[in-house]
Amino acid sequence: MKFKILIVDDEVKILQTVAEYLILEAFDVVTESSSLNAIRRIRMEEKYDLILLDWMMPDKNGLEVCKEIRKYSDIPIIFLTAKSDEYDLLLGLELGADDYIKKPFSMRELVTRIRVILRRVKSGLLKKPENTSLRYGKLELDKVKCKVFLSDEEIICTTTELKLLETLMMTPERVFTRAQLLEASFGDAYAGYERTIDTHIHNLRKKIKQVDTQFEGIETVFGLGYRMGGSDAI
């Protein structure tokens, strides 16, 4: 089975170079130079396993595209960006991206990051586990369907958020450092800011609060990291 990747970038040279390399790496590739056309493709329910999305697009920038896609899809998204400011990069994650890679980048690093995310989706949450769901109070994670529910209302999560939540819910009350959560979410091949975990945790909390403002699941343990803890376990 080949994974299908949508590449969205208005720079034709980058689009062609990345596409040719990924094809050599045995991926199915679709290219799109217009972000608006990319949105139309996804709305038409074309099936993609991952999206490579350029940050700076002339018709609609990558941040807006990512935000739009997250309204109806949890397809993994990796930003391709020339931006180096940490605030901008974390903003991309906050809007729902799973990862980012800074231009100029090596093709080998890009392929590694793609495979880390796809491997996590395929063999992590998508494999059939002995226990098909995890529960923490009113919060439920269905590991087979890759869905999260709070009081029976579904919460749309990215693949990174799902993996983070699974890690925390597997061993409630255990404190995980940012480095441990980073490795659990991306694997030891990932090299990035530990603060990206803060952004993903923030997103999870915000989505949970939109369903139940009183639910307190993910706790910050200052100076250490995060854990599932509190009275909501009952």
N, C-alpha and C positions, 0 to 999 in steps of 0.2 A: 504493500500500500504506500503510495506517494502522498506526502503532505502538500497541500495546495496553499501557496502564499501569494497574497496581493501586495504589490509594491506600489506605493503612491509617492511620486516625486516629480516636480516640474522640470528638473534638470535632466535632459535627455541622456547625457553622457553617464551620469550616475545610475539612471534607470536601466540603461543597457548593460552597464558593467556588472551591476548587482544581479540582474536577471540572468545574464550569461553564466555567472559563477554559480548561482543557485541551481541552475539547470544541470550544470556539471556535477553538482553535489546531489543529484537525483531528486530535486524538488520539482513539483509542478508550479509554474509561475504565471501570474497574470500581472501586467503592468498597466498603470493608469497615471497620466500626467495631470489630470484634473481632480481636485479633491471633491468637487461637486458630483462628478461622474462616479467617483469611488463610493460616495454615499448612496447614489442611486443603485449601484451594483449590489451593495449589501442590503438595501431595502427590498430589492427584488429577490432576496433570499438566496443569492449565489453563495455557495458554501466555500468558506475559506478556513484554514486551520490557524492562520496567523496573518497579521497585517504589519508591514513595514511602512511607517508613515513619516514623511518629511515634515519638519516643524514649520518651515516658512514656505507657504504656498500662496500664489497670487490671488486665487479666487476665494478660498476660505482656508485660514491657517490651520495647522495641525491640531492645535489646542481645541479649536471650535469643532473640528471634525471628530476628534476623540470624544468630546463631550456629547456630540450628536449620536455617535455610534453606541455609546454606553446607555442611551435611552432604551435601546431594544436589542442589544447584543453584548455578549461577554467574550467575543473573539479576542484572543491575546493580541496586544498591540505593542510594538517596539518603535519608539521614536528614533528617527535619524535626525540629528541636530548639530548645527555648528555652534550653538550656544554653549557657553562654559560656566555661566553663573549658576551656582548651586540652587538659588531660589527658583530660577526658571525651570531647572530640571526637576525639582521636587514638585513644582506646580503641575508639570505634566503628569507625574505619578498621581497627584491628588485628583486630577480630572479623570483618572481611570486607566492610564497606560500601565503596562506590566513591567516595562524596562525601557532603557534608552541607550543609545550608543552615539558618542560624539564624533563628528566629522573633523578631520579625515580619519577613517577607521580601516583596519585591516579586514580583508574578507574572511580570514580564518577566525578572527574574533567574532565577527557578525554571525557566522555559521554556528560557532560554539554557543552563543547566546540564544540563537533560534532553537537549537537542539535541546538546550537546557529547559526551555519553556515547553517545547513540544513533548519532551520526555516526561516532564512533570504531569502534563495533561493526560498523556497516553497511559503511562505505567504507574502514576501516582494515584490521583483521585479516580481515574476511570477504570482501574482494575477492580475486580470484584473482591472485596474484603470479607473476612469472616463476619464482622459486625458491619452491617450495611449503613448504619447511621450512628451519629454521636449526638448526645443530648447534654445540655447544660441548662437546667431549669426550663424555661419556655423556648430556649434556643435549640434548634435541631439542624444538623448537617447531614444531608443524605449523600453518602460517599459514592453511591452508584450513579445517581442522577446528577451529581455535582450541583445540588441546590441547597439553599439555606432558608429556613423558615423560623419566624419568631411569632409565637401565638398563632400558628397555622398560616401566617401571611408570608409570602415569599419575598426574600431580599435578594436582589440581583447583585452578584459579586463577580469580580474578575477572577481569573485563575490564581493570581498571586494572593488575593484576599482569601480565597477558598483554602489554599495551602496553609496560610498563616492561621486561619481559624481552626483548621484540622489539627495543626500542631499544638495549639493552645488547649483545645478541647480534649485531646487524647490524654493529657495528664493535668487535670485541673489542680490549681493551687501551686503547681510547680512554676518557679520563676525562670523565664527564658531571657538570656541576654539578647541584645540586638544582633550580635554576631551569630548566635545560635539560630535565631529566627531567619536571618539572611541566608544561612546555609540550608536550613530546612526548606526555604521557599525557592531558592535558586540553585542550590548545590554548591560544592566547593570550587566549581569552575568560575563562579561569578566574582568579579572584582568591581565593587561599587561602594557608594557611601552607605554607612550603617544607618544614617538618618533616613534613608529611603523607607526603612521599616516604620519609622515614626509616621511618615505620610500615609502608608498603607493602613496602619492601625487607626489613624485619624479618620480615614475614609470609612473603615468598618464601623467605627463608633457612630459616625454621622448617619450612616445607612440604618443602623440599629435604632438610633434615636428617632428617625423618621417614622418608625413603626411603633415604638414604645418608648416614650421619653423617660419612663421610670426604670427601665431595665439597665442594670449596671453589671456588665459581664467582664469586659477586659479592664484589668486594673494596671495602673502604672506603679511599679515599685521603684521609687526614686533611687538613682545611683546604680540600679541593677538592670531593670528591663521591664517585662510585662508578664502577666499571668491571667488565667481565668480564675476569678475569685469573688467572694462576696455573698450576700444573702440570696441572690437570684439563683443560686444553685439548687435551692429547695423547690 
